[in-house]
Amino acid sequence: MGTVTEAPAEPASGRLVPESVSGRSVSESGPGRLVPELASGRSVSESGPGRLVPESVSGRSVSESGPGRLVPESASGRSVPESAPGRPPHPPLRRNRDFTLLWGGAGLSLLAGRATAVAYPLTVLWATGSPGDAGLVGTALLLPMLLMQLPGGVLVDRYDRRRIMIGAGLGQALVAVAVTALLLSGRAWLWALLVAAFTEGALGVLHQLAERAAVPAVVPREQLPAALTGNEARTRGAAIAGQPLGSGLVALGASLPYAAAVVSQLASVICLFGVRGKLQQQRTGPPARLGTEIREGLVWMWRQPFLRAVMTAVAVTNVLFQGLNLAVMVGIQERHGTPFEVGLVLSLSGVGGLVGAITGGWWSTRFPLRTLVLGGLLAWTAFMVPVAAALNTPVLLGALFAASGYVGGVFNVAGGVLLVRAAPDQLRGRANSLANLVGSGAMAAGPVAAGFLLESTDALRTALVLSAVMALTALVALASPGLRAAPFPEPGDTPADRPGSTSRKCP
């Protein structure tokens, strides 16, 4: 904690007043006159000779940047001064070279990963005719999402994030080259495909964790909602395009999806070589043991009541929606519907999610996080309850899934903003890995739970049970003390949280 010290005034402006009790520095706004921060942590700025602009009666701090012009506090809770002299406004994201290259490189890697995720089980199924073998290779591809998250988060916080992404991209390209050569030789060995699928999945987890942790280093804090909107839209778009791309290329030739993945991954690596800025703070001191650093991440997450409550809600809803997907498949089959109808309903959820992701930044900048979280849970309840009655009405069913997907897209953007603002740079990899682990683990439990229900009853009653649990989750969230807590601290307010600065080890 800093202490308030008196600094000698001098004629030139621009000197920083030493760190205050709150840990935030204030700058001198008049020649030879220092404006200290109040011991209460509320800052006052001087915009003209003899004129102090105090905090307003409403409790929102305002600063005066010109005659008669007050700039209100931003939605994030930090005062936003109008562009200071000599400090031009931040350019739009489309002109942010590092972010554009990072965004595009990660998008190419994601597209390749989504295409091969479909191609691996299809390749095995067509080569061996065994659904069991196809399921094994699909599991090998997804298993790293559970096994690699926590150690991957430590690596992303410990080592250079750009090098991790470049290494992961080159590794995925080499795996795709090996699979392409294997298939062209006419030898689709199951053990080799299992190893390749697991390796690609593990490298994909590392790439994703490093990219998410790197975004705040290349994007100004006030542009994070827009940046994460673009990231979520990119992820949704890659999922929508990757599945038909992978299956279509398999139909043309078993090796084609992997050959295309080689090109896409190498293009991703080229983009990353073009990123100039530092993607993390400089680390000081030797790294701790793997278990110690994982524990640090867990302790930090546990001390964030709002974030912990949101993650719990996400875990429950992931179980419910994965179960609902299975219930809808069974319900359509029970009334003798077609697999195409199932695919259409589920794809409408993806389209709704893409639209929600595109508009997620708009919601995030206009509503508090707790409003978005609680509103999202209530909206999901409203859209899930009618699903049981809509099982025989494909149009209504598709509309409900599209609406639920839209809410999911907005929710993911808001959650991403929460996570990157709450976590300090030296913990962002581990924070993302914990969030991914909770979400992935919950998704795996959904179909199993719904399967037991469907064994004992029909799809309609299963959907009603899932809807009731969703409504209960929303009610519990409304009364949750965690969701009434402050959403997050402001780690970006301190110099230690800015890229390029040194950081000490987390307690």
N, C-alpha and C positions, 0 to 999 in steps of 0.2 A: 504494500500500500504506500502510495506516495504521500509526501507531506507538503504543506503549503509553505513556500519560502519566498522571501521578498527579494526581488531582483532589482538591480539599479536601473533606473530609467536612462535611456539614451536617445539622442535626437533621431536616429534612423528607426523606421518602423519595421515590422516583420519579425521581431524577436518573439519567441515563444515563452509564455509564462510557464514556469516549472509545473510539473504534474500536480494536480490538486488532490484533495482527499478522495475524490471519486475516481481518480485515475485517468481523467481526461484533460488534455491540455487545451488552453485557449490562447488565441493570438492577439497581439496588440493591434488595435485598429486606429489609433491616433498617434501622431508624432510624439515620441517621448512619454507616452502615457500607457502604463500597463493596466490591463483589466483582469484582476484575479477572478478565479472561479470561487463561488461561495462555498463555504464549508459544507453546506447541505448537498452539494453536488449539482446545484442548478446554475447554469452558466448565464452570464449577462454579457452582452457585447456593447461596445461603444461605437456608434456610427458617426458621430460628429462631436465637435468640441463641447464638453460639458453635458452630453446627452447619453444617459444610460437607458437601455431598453430592458426593463425587468421582465421576469416571467409573468405571463398574463394571469388574470384572475381564474381562468378556467383550468390552470395547471399546465397549459401547453406553452412551451418556450417559443419565443419569436425573436427573430433578429431583424434589424433594420439595415438593408443594404443600399438604400438610397433615400432621398428626401421623401418622407411620407409613405414609404413602401414597406409593409410588413410581410415577411415570408413565414407562413405557418409551419408547424411541425409536420413531418412526413407521416405516412401511415405506419411506418415501422417504429415510431416512437422516438425518432431522432430529429433534431432540428435541421432544416435544410436551408442553408443560406443561399441567397441568389449568387450567381456566378461572381466570385471575387475577382478584383482587378488582377490581371496577369494570369488567371487560371481559367482557360476556356472550358466550356461545357464538354462533357464526354461525347464522342461521336456515336452515332447509332451502331447497333451491333453488326449490321451488314458491312460496316466499314472497319470493324475490329478484326484485323488480319489474324491474330492469334486465335481468337474465338472461332472465326470462320474455318480455319484450317483444322482446329481441334474438333469442331462440330462435324465437318465433312469427313475427316479421317475416321472418327468413331462411327459415323453413319455407314461408311463403306464396310467396315469390319462387322457391324451389326447385320447388314444385309447378307453378307457372306455366311455369317453364323446362322441366321434364320433359314437360309436356303439349304445348308448342309444338315441342319437339325431335322428337316423333313427327308432329306436324301438318304441319310444313314439307315433308318429302319426300312425305307423302301428298297434300297439297294440289297439289304440282307434278305428281305421278304421275296424279292424277285429272283435272287441268286439261289436261295436254299428252299424256298417255299414253306418256311417254318415261322409262324407267328410268334412262337416263343423266342426264337433267336432274334427276331426283329425287336421284340420287347426288351431283350437283354441289351442290345446296342443302344436303344433309346434311353434306357436307364443309365448306361455308362456315360452317355452324353450329359444327362441331367444331374448325376450324382455329385459332380464338383460344386454345384450350387449349394449343396449342404456341407460338403467336406472342406471346401477351399475358402469359404467366406472369411472365417476368423483369421487363419494364418495369412490369407491374402490381404486383409485389411492392415495387418501389422507390416507386411512388406511394403505396401503402398505408403504408409506413414514413415517408414524407415529409410527407403531408398528413393532415388530420383524417379519421379512419376513419368516423365517423358521417356526415359530409357526403358522403364517397365512396359509402357505401351508399345514402343518400337520392338522390344524383344518379344512381347506376346504376339504382335502382328507377324513378325518374321517366323516365329515358331508355328503359328497357325498356317502360314503359307507352306512351310516345310511339311507339315502333316498332310495338307491337301495334295502336295506334290507326290508324297508317298502313296496315298490312297489312289490317286489317278494312275500312277505307274502300276500299282497292284491290280487294279481293275482292267487296265489295258493288257496286262499279261494273262488275263483270264483266270486269275486265282483269287477268289473272294474268300480268303481265310477269315473265319469268324474271330479268332483270337486277335488277329492283326487289326481288324475293324473295331474290336472292343477297346484295344489300347489307343487307337487313333481317336476314337470318339471321346474317351475319357481325357486324353491329353488336350484335344481341342476345347473341350468344355472347361478344363482348368485354366487354360490360357485366356479363354474368353472372360472368365470371372476376374482375373487379374486386370485385363484391359478395361473392363467396365468399371471396376473400383477405382483404378487410377484416373480414368477420364472424369468420373463424377467428382472426385476430390480435387481435380485440377481446375475445374470451371471457375470457382471464386478467385483464383489467382489471375485470370485473364479478363474478368468481367467486373466492372465497378459494382459496388454493393447495391446501388439503386436500380441497376439493370438486371439483377439476378432473376426476378420473376420472368422477364422477357426471355432471358437465356434458358431458363429451365423449361419454359413453355416450348421453345424450339427443340430442346432435347427430348421432351416427352413426345412431341409430335413426330420427331425423327424415329424414336423407338417404335411408336405405333405404326408409322408408315413402313418401317422395315419389316415388322411382323406381318402386315397385310400383304406386302409385295413379296416377301421372302418365301412364304409357303407355296404359292402357285409357281414362283420361279424355280424353286427346288424340284417340285414334282414334275413340272414341265420339262426341265432339262434331263431328269432321269428317264422320262419317256423317250427323249431323243437319243440318249446314250448314257449308260450307267456312270461313266467317268466325267461327263460334262459338268455336273454341279461342282465337283471338286476342282476341275480346271478353271472354272469361272471364279471359284473362291481364291485361287492362287492370285489371279489378276487383281481381284478386289482387295485382298489383304496387302499386296505390295503397293497398290495405290494409296491405301490407308497409311502405310509406313512413310511414303513420300510426303504426304500431307504433314505428318508429325515432325519430319525433319525440318519443315519450314517454320515451325513454331519457335519464336525467338525468346519470348519471356520466360522467366522462371516460374515453374508450376508448383512451387512449395517454398516454405521458409527454409533457411539454412538450419540444419540440426547441429546441436552441440552435445558433446559428451558421448561416451560409448553406448551402443544400444543395449537394452536389457534383454533378459531371456524372453523367448517367445511367449511362454505362459504368463510371465509378469506383464508384458505389454497387452496381451489379450485381457488380463484381469483389469488393467487400467481402463481399457475401453468399456468393460462391463460396469465398473464402478462409476465412471462418468455418466453412462447412460442411465444407471439407476438413480442418480442424483438429479435427473431432469424429469420432474413429475409430469409436465405437460407432454413431453415427447414420449415418455413411457406409456401414458394413457392412450396417445394416438396409435402407437405401435400395437398395443393390446387390441384396440378396436380394429385395426387393419388385419391382424391375425385372425380374429373371429370372422370378419366379413370375407376374408379369402377362403376360409373353410366353407362358409355358407354358399358362396358363388360357385366354387368348384363342385360342390354337391348339387347345386341347382342345375348346372350344366348337364350333369349325368341324369338328373331327374327329367329334364326336358328331352334328352335323347330317348330315354325309356318311354316317356309319355307319347312322343311322336311315333315310336315303334308300336306301342300298344294300339294306336288307332290306325296302324298300317300306313304311316307316312313313309317318305323316302329319305335316304341319306342326304340327298341334295337339299331337302328342306331343313335338316339339322344343320348342315353347313351354312345355309343362307342365314338362319337365325343367329348362329354364333358369329358369322362374319359381320352382321349388322351391329353386334356389340362392339366389334373392332372399329367399325366406321364411326360409331358414336364416340368411342374413346379417342379417336383421332381428332374429331371436332372439339371434344372437351379439352384435349391437350392444347389445341390451337388457341382456345379462348381462356385457358387456365390463368395466363398472366393477367388478363383483364379482371378476373375475379379476385386474384391474389392482391392486386393493388387497390382494390376498392372495399374489401371486407376484411375484418380481423380474422386471424387464423382459427380461433375457436368457433367463430360463426360458420366458417367454411366446413370445419370438421363436423360440428353438430348438424348443420344443414345437410351435409352429404349423407350422414347416417339416416336422418329422417327421410330424405329423398329416396335412398335405397329401399327403405322400408315401404314407402308408398309405391314403388315400382315392383317390388318383389311380391307383395301380397296378392295382386291380381294375376300373377303368373299361373297359379293353380287353375283359375277359371279360364285362362286363355290357351290352355294346352290344345284345345280343339279349334282354335282360331289363329292360324299362322300369321296373319297380318298384325293382329294385336300383339301376339307373342314377340314378333320381330321388333315392333315399336317399343315394347317394354325393355327388351334387351338393348336396343340402341340408346334409350334414355339412361339405363343403368350404366352403360359404357361411357356415356357422356359425363356422368357424375364421377366415374372412376378416373377419367382423364383430368378433370379439374382437381380432384382429390390428390392425384399423384403430383401435380405441379405444386399445389399448396404444401404437400408433405416434403417435397424436395426443397422448397424455399425454407421451410422450418429447419430441415436437417443441416443445410449448408450455413445458415445463419447461427444456429445454436452451437455447432461443433467448432472448436478452434482448429486451426490448420493442422497441427500435429496429431489430431485425433480424427480427422475427416475420413480417412480410409477405414478405420475401425468402426466409426459410427455408421457409415454406409454398409459395411459388411454385416453388422448386427441387424440393421433394418432389413437387408436382403435375406438374411438367415431366417428371421422371424416370418417374413412373408413367404419364402420358399417352403419352409417347413410346414406352415399352415396349409398351403396349397396342396401339398402332398397328402395331407390328412383328409381333405374334403371328399374326394371320390370314395375313399374307404368308408367314411362315416355314412355317406349317402347310400353306398352299396348295401350296408347292413339294413338300413331302413327299407330300401327297395325290395330286399329279400323277404321282408315280413309284411309289406303293404304295397299299395300301388303308387304311381307317380304323383297323382293328385294329392294324396295325403302326405307324401314326402315333401312336396312343395309347400304345403300348409305348415308342416312342422318347421321347415327351414325359415319360412316367413315369420313365424311366431318367435323364433330365436333372434331373428334380425330385429324385430320390434323391441324385444327385451334388451338387446344390445344398445339400441338407440336410447331407451329409457335409462339404462344404467349410466350411459355416457352423459346424459343431461344432469344426473346427480353426482357425477364423478368429481371429487375434490381436485384430481389431477388436471382436469380440463378447465377448472376455475383458476388454476395457478397461472403465473406469468408464462407466456409461450416460450420465451427464450431470453437469455442475456444478450448483450450486444458485444460479442467478442471483437467485432471490427472496430470498436471505438478505441482500442488500445494499439499502440504501435507494434506490439509483439504479435499481433494477428495479421499483419500486412505482409504480402509476399516480399521476399528479399531480406526480411529481418531475421535475427537469430531468435531461437526459442529455447527455453530451458525445458527440462523434462517435466512431464505432467506429474502432479503429486498423486 
